[in-house]
Amino acid sequence: MQELRGYVRYRFRSEEEDIDVLLEGDADWVRGIVAELGLRKVGWMMPMAVDSTKISNSGIASDSDVMPSGKPKDMGPEPDPSRIPIIRRPIGQLDLTAKLIEVGLENPVRPNSDELREQLDELEEPHPAQGPMVKDPMAESWLKELLRIVVRKYGVTAISTETIALAASDYLGDREGLELELFLESMFRAGKIVKVHGGDATGWGPSPAWLSSGL
């Protein structure tokens, strides 16, 4: 039997024994079935050019899955532009806060440093951070706790350097000003936090992988 590749058809017919075998599909699959049936030395196989839209998941053509135009039947109804609602409003008049409330979502409220400080004071001391890139284990652990509160309780992705300093300077080794910025920059370069530029301030937020990782 000729070694064909791709989509093929195998046919064997014996009128004397009332046998009629017709197989279509990938060449290797067809050869396997032919071998199982013990028909290797009989019948014939030929390559076929097949429109991919007519091949079902099993690899066998199915006329029931194809329309006369050759398009699949499961494309759904034709779009009806008349059923799409038209909403017009003046530019800038969309009230995002009202729309969020309408669908059951609350607009994120940015926490102030006093609120964050109170919640840090209520936490148990975390375990020191570990790893070859850790320079100050306890400062890194407390920073993670602070940013975890910011993200999970308030739904805010970043807070400013000033807010971090006011809320947790003594938890971060009494770092303030330039020293705090250098510490945050080192965490940023290590891929543990992200930097957000906005207006006159720089915000810092946790990397999702770092926030969910063990210390």
N, C-alpha and C positions, 0 to 999 in steps of 0.2 A: 504494500500500500504506500503511495507517495506521501512523503513527509510534508504535510501542508501546515501552515500557521494561520492564525486568525479565525474568522468565522467561516465554517464549512458546512457542507451537507453530505451526509452519507445515506446511500440507498442500496437496499438489497431486496430483491423480489424473487420468489420461487412459486410459480403457479402450480407445479406438481404437488408441493407440500403446503400450499395455501399460506405462504409466509410473505409478509410485506413489511419491511422495516424502513423507517424514515427518521433520521436524526439530524438536528440542526443545532449548532452551538460552537463554542470554542473548540479548536482542533484537538487539543489535549484531552478535553472532557469527552468529546465524541469518540476518540480512540480508546479511552478507558472503557466506555460502555460497549463498544464493539468487541473489545477483548473479553469482557465479562460474558458476552453472549456467544463467544466462540466463533465470531464471524470475520476474523482477521484475513482469511484467505479468499473471501467472497465479497461481492458487492463493490461499490465504487464511491469515491469521495471527491468532491470538487469544491474549490473556494467560492465564496459568495460575497458580493458587495452589498452591505446592509446599511440602511438608514438607521442611525442610532436612535431616532425617536420611536422606532418600532420594536426596540428591544426592551423586554420587561426585566425586572430585577433578577429573574432566574437566567437571563441570557437568551431566552427563547422569544421569537417574535410573536406578538399577540395582536391580531387585527382588532380585537374588541377594545384595546386600549388606545386606538388611533382613529382620528376622524378622517373622512375622505380627503381633507386638505393636507393630511400628514401631521397635524398638530395633536399633541396628547389631549385626551378628554378631560383631564383633571386640572385644567388651567383656571377653572372657576368662571363665574359670570363676567361678561364684558363690563368694564367700569361705566357707571352712570353719573356723569358730572352734575346732573340736576339734583342728585341726592346729597351732594357735599354742601354743608351749610356755609354761607358767605357771611363773614363777620367783618365789618368795617368800623374803624375807630380812628380818631385823630392821632397822629404820631406822638408818642410820649404819654398817651393817656391810659396805657395798660397798668393797672394796679396789681403788681406781682404779689404783694403781701395779702391782698384780699383774695386773689386767686388761690394762693397756697392754703389759706384758711378754708376756702370753699371746698377744696378736695381733701381736707382733713390733715393738712400739714401745717406745722408751726414755723414761722420765720425764725431762723436761728438768732439767739440773743447773745451778743458778745459779752463774756464775763469780765468783771473788773478785777483788779489785783487783790482787793480785800476779800472778795468771794473765793477766789482761788486759794488765797492764804488760809482762810478758815477751813477749807476742805483738805488742804495738805496737812494742817495741824491735827486733823481727825484720823489720819492714816497711821498705821503701824509702820515702823521703820522698814524699808524694803531691804532685800538681800543685795549685797554689793554686786555690781555688774562684773562680768568675767569676759576674758578674751584678750588676745594679743594686742588689739588696738585700743584697749581701755586705758586711759591715763589717770582718771579720777573715778574709781568705782562707785562711790556713794553719790557724787554729784551727778553722774550719768543715770543712776537708778532713780534719784529724785526728779531729774528732768523728765524721765519717762513717765513717772507717776503724774507730774504736772500736765504734760501734754495728753496723757490718757484721759484725764478729767476734762480737758478742753474739748477733745474730740467726742468722747462718748456721752458726756453729760450735756454739753452745750451745742454739739453739732457744728463746731467751728473748726476750720482746718489749720489755722495759724494764729499766733498772737505775737505782739511786738516785743522787741528786746526790752523796752522800758517796762512792759507789763510783767515779763519774766523776772526782771530785777526786783520790782516792787513786791511780787508775790513770793519769791523763793530765793532771794540772794543768799541768805544764810544757809539754806539747804544746798546751795551750789558752791560751797567753799567761800562764802562772802565775796563772790565775784560781782563786780559792777562795771559799768562803763566799758572801756576798751578791753579789759580783762574778760568780761563776760562775752563780748562780741567775739574775741579770739577763741574762747571755749566753744561757742556755738558754731563758729566757722570750722573748727576741727571736727565737730560732730557732723557737720554738713559734708565735709570732704570724705569722711568715713562712710557716707551714705546712710547715716542713721536718722538724720532729719533733713527737711527740705527748706529752702529759702524762698520767701515770697516777697517780691518788690512791689510796693504800692504807695504812691504819694511820697510823703516825706519820711516814711518809716519802713523798716524792714521787718517782715514777719517770719516766724519760724514754726514749722509744723512737723509732726512725726512721719517718718517713712512707715507705711503700713506693715512691712516685713519686720522692721525693728520693733514697732509697737506690740506686735503679736508674738515676738520671740521671747524665749526665756532669758532671764538675766544671767 
